[in-house]
Amino acid sequence: MDAPGAIERALRMVGELLEARGERFAIVIVGGAAMNLASYVSRATTEVDVLAMADPAAGEVRVVRTPDAPLPAPLLAAASAVAKDVGLAEDWLDVRVAEQWRQELPPGLPARVSWQEFGGLEVGVVDRHDLVAFKLYAAADHRGPSSVHVQDLLALRPSDAELAAARAWLVRQDVSPELHQVLDRVIAHVRARR
């Protein structure tokens, strides 16, 4: 399952299984799967980073909350069945990213999420503004200009204002001087390649 549209197909299959079982869930995603669904990149990815959950069809601006760890049993069962069918890892719906951001999500994130429906699974994709912040952190965490996170950040084409806003949010999450220095290096790299 390594084609660019494969994760979207897997999400659709999970949604179809959930719908057939009378179940409905809503997840908010970040990372490569979000970048693909929002058409910022077209590349293969083998996991979906689940940032949050929401109440299905709860209106335009939904309350997002940290996902259960593990995810609810019916959602996990559907994801597991799809994983076996299409050759994904058992934990391809990955909640580890949510653990990093339990303290605070970017201000206004819930209002900026765009929703896609896949049967019984609603998938919220965080906005480009928020992807810039998450990808800036990931790029700082995975050092090196050739990392996929740096490439994703470049694909988002962030403005100086967006980079500054992302940096300001990130330094509130982690006050270590080392992170600040790495963020500044990544930002300089991105600015030089726009």
C-alpha positions in Angstrom: 0.0 0.0 0.0 2.5 2.6 -1.2 0.6 4.6 -3.8 -0.2 8.3 -3.0 -4.0 7.6 -2.9 -3.7 4.4 -0.9 -4.3 5.9 2.5 -7.4 7.7 1.3 -8.7 4.4 0.0 -7.9 2.8 3.4 -9.8 5.5 5.2 -12.8 5.0 2.8 -12.7 1.3 3.5 -12.7 1.9 7.3 -15.6 4.3 6.9 -17.6 1.7 4.8 -17.0 -0.9 7.5 -18.1 1.4 10.3 -21.2 2.4 8.3 -22.1 -1.2 7.7 -21.8 -1.8 11.5 -23.9 1.3 12.3 -20.9 3.1 13.9 -19.8 6.6 13.3 -16.6 8.4 14.4 -14.8 11.6 13.6 -11.0 12.0 13.8 -8.8 15.0 13.1 -5.5 14.3 11.3 -2.1 15.9 10.7 1.0 14.8 8.9 1.6 13.2 5.5 -2.0 11.8 5.3 -3.4 15.3 5.9 -1.0 16.8 3.4 -2.2 14.2 0.8 -5.9 14.6 1.5 -5.6 18.4 1.3 -3.6 18.0 -2.0 -0.5 19.8 -0.8 1.6 16.8 -1.7 1.1 13.6 -3.5 3.3 10.9 -2.0 2.9 7.6 -0.4 2.4 7.3 3.4 1.6 4.3 5.5 0.0 5.8 8.5 -2.5 8.4 9.6 -1.5 10.7 12.5 -4.6 11.2 14.6 -4.4 14.4 16.5 -7.9 14.5 18.0 -11.4 13.2 17.9 -14.6 15.1 17.5 -18.3 14.4 17.8 -19.6 13.3 14.3 -21.7 15.8 12.5 -21.7 18.2 15.5 -21.8 21.3 13.4 -19.4 23.5 11.5 -17.0 24.1 14.4 -16.6 20.9 16.4 -15.2 20.4 19.8 -12.0 18.5 19.3 -10.6 16.4 22.1 -7.5 14.3 22.7 -8.2 10.9 21.3 -8.7 7.9 23.5 -5.6 5.8 23.7 -6.2 3.3 22.3 -8.9 4.5 19.9 -12.4 3.3 20.5 -12.7 -0.5 19.9 -15.1 -0.4 16.9 -12.8 2.1 15.1 -9.7 0.0 15.9 -11.5 -3.2 14.7 -12.4 -1.6 11.4 -8.9 -0.2 11.0 -7.4 -3.6 11.8 -9.6 -5.4 9.3 -8.6 -2.9 6.6 -4.9 -3.2 7.6 -5.0 -6.9 7.0 -6.8 -6.4 3.6 -4.4 -3.8 2.2 -1.1 -4.6 3.9 -0.8 -1.8 6.4 0.7 -2.1 9.9 -1.8 -2.9 12.7 -1.3 0.6 14.2 -1.6 2.6 11.0 -4.1 4.9 12.8 -1.5 6.4 15.1 -2.4 8.5 18.2 1.2 9.1 19.3 1.2 12.6 17.8 -1.8 13.5 20.1 0.4 12.7 23.1 2.8 15.5 22.2 0.0 18.2 22.0 -2.1 17.4 25.1 -1.3 20.8 26.6 -2.4 23.1 23.8 -3.5 22.9 20.2 -2.8 25.9 18.0 -5.4 28.7 18.8 -8.4 28.5 16.6 -7.6 25.1 15.2 -11.1 23.6 15.5 -12.7 26.3 13.4 -10.1 25.8 10.6 -10.5 22.0 10.2 -12.0 20.9 6.9 -14.1 17.7 7.0 -14.3 14.8 4.5 -16.8 12.0 4.9 -15.9 8.4 4.3 -19.1 6.6 5.2 -19.1 6.1 9.0 -15.7 7.9 9.3 -15.5 11.7 9.2 -11.9 12.9 8.7 -11.0 16.4 9.7 -7.9 17.7 8.0 -6.2 20.6 9.9 -5.8 23.8 8.0 -2.6 24.8 6.1 -1.9 27.4 8.9 -1.8 24.6 11.5 0.0 22.2 9.2 2.8 24.8 9.0 3.1 24.7 12.8 3.1 20.9 13.1 5.5 20.4 10.1 7.9 23.1 11.5 8.0 21.1 14.8 8.5 17.8 13.0 11.2 19.3 10.8 13.0 20.6 13.9 12.7 17.2 15.5 14.0 15.3 12.5 17.0 17.3 11.6 18.3 17.6 8.1 17.1 19.4 5.0 16.3 16.2 3.2 13.8 15.0 5.8 10.2 14.5 4.5 9.0 17.0 7.1 11.3 19.8 5.7 10.1 18.9 2.2 6.5 19.0 3.4 7.1 22.4 5.0 8.5 23.7 1.8 5.5 22.4 -0.1 3.2 24.4 2.2 5.1 27.6 1.1 4.7 29.4 4.4 4.9 33.1 4.6 7.2 34.8 7.2 4.1 35.7 9.2 3.0 32.0 9.3 6.5 30.8 10.3 6.6 33.4 13.0 3.1 32.4 14.3 4.1 28.7 14.2 7.4 29.4 16.0 5.6 31.5 18.7 3.1 28.7 19.4 5.9 26.0 19.5 8.1 27.9 21.9 5.2 28.0 24.3 5.1 24.2 24.2 8.8 23.6 24.7 10.9 26.3 26.3 14.3 24.6 25.7 16.8 26.9 24.1 18.0 24.0 21.9 14.6 23.7 20.3 14.5 27.5 19.7 17.8 27.3 17.9 16.8 24.4 15.8 13.5 26.1 14.9 15.4 29.2 13.8 17.7 27.1 11.6 14.7 25.3 10.0 13.0 28.6 9.4 16.1 30.1 7.8 16.4 27.0 5.6 12.8 27.4 4.4 13.1 31.1 3.8 16.2 30.5 1.7 14.4 28.0 -0.5 11.1 29.9 -1.2 
